[in-house]
Amino acid sequence: MMKGDDSEEVDIDLGDSSDSEDFENGDQRETLWKATPASEEEENIHTSTLVEISDTKPLINARDPRGINDCLKVTFEDVIAEPVSVRSGDRVWIWSHALFEVSRIWIYRIVTVFLAIPVSIISGFLFAILSCLHIWLVSPCIQCLLIGTRWLQSLWSIVLGVIVQPFLTSAGKCCGGFSIHLAKE
């Protein structure tokens, strides 16, 4: 998983831990699976002028800036964990870890291909309708109500300041002399 602008190369060695670390001729082990993140040059090749002036361009790197989906940061160790007393073979553990990560990523990508665009269109339509209703109906009605009842707001503030506030202030001063002490017997 990449967070922010940190880009690092991910190497997963699918060999057994009982294998020797180096080959006899001194060559280093070749990794069986290696994923390198896309470089900026490759990213800039596929961007057009419209994308560069778009408002959504900064959202590509920070896709969850407010941490809405922090509960979905699931790793292999959060789902599957073997205790010390019961262990499977090293190759089984490594391959299951690799298959978990690959299947999690690719199934998510496949499902989002089919669902992301329709859900975003429906959400955009829904939020557009709600925004239109709020801007053109709810807010004007509330403003008309506030303008029409401005005299009632002034009358209420006068009643509170002249009658209610002095009464409650005097009641508070009268009751302020009382004290309660609790004692255990």
HELIX and SHEET records of a PDB file:
HELIX    1   1 GLU A   40  ILE A   45  1                                   6    
HELIX    2   2 THR A   49  GLU A   52  1                                   4    
HELIX    3   3 LYS A   57  ILE A   60  5                                   4    
HELIX    4   4 ASP A   70  LEU A   72  5                                   3    
HELIX    5   5 PHE A   76  VAL A   79  1                                   4    
HELIX    6   6 ASP A   90  LEU A  133  1                                  44    
HELIX    7   7 HIS A  134  VAL A  138  3                                   5    
HELIX    8   8 SER A  139  GLY A  148  1                                  10    
HELIX    9   9 ARG A  150  VAL A  159  1                                  10    
HELIX   10  10 LEU A  160  VAL A  164  3                                   5    
HELIX   11  11 GLN A  165  CYS A  175  1                                  11    
SHEET    1   A 2 VAL A  10  ILE A  12  0                                        
SHEET    2   A 2 TRP A  33  ALA A  35 -1                                        
END                                                                             
